[in-house]
């Protein structure tokens, strides 16, 4: 079996950026918010993806984890209808998830 390159069209994701330790309170709140928003928009269509970096001169693994920065993306099944994100946030807000932090972007 040989690897092959597959090109797909644009993907819409709910996403959020933050700072803090992996698995820390800030990080877990962001993940809960992404899944709460995605559930109201038809559910996630792919795995959670995360990008991590530090804004420091030291090597990343020498920087305290509480100072790590991250951007999380959760793919959706399709492009949401106009206004859906705002309606989903309103419905999910009582859950306590930080749903106002999530954004939808297509790229």
C-alpha angles and dihedrals in degrees: 000000000000128000115250133196114241122193119205131185124252117312125210115219136178107227143179136185128210148138132251148076119320105259091015124131095268093048095047092047089054092050091049089050093051093051092044091053094042091051090057091048097055099285133281118303098199145015125297110264126201135192118198131192143152130225096215138101092237123088109274096249091055093056114092108259091235087069096052115116124215144182119203125199129189115188118227128213093247145341111300122239115254111279095015095111091055092048091048092050091051092051094044097045094089089059089074093237114137090247095157089070094062120095130188119225134171120211 
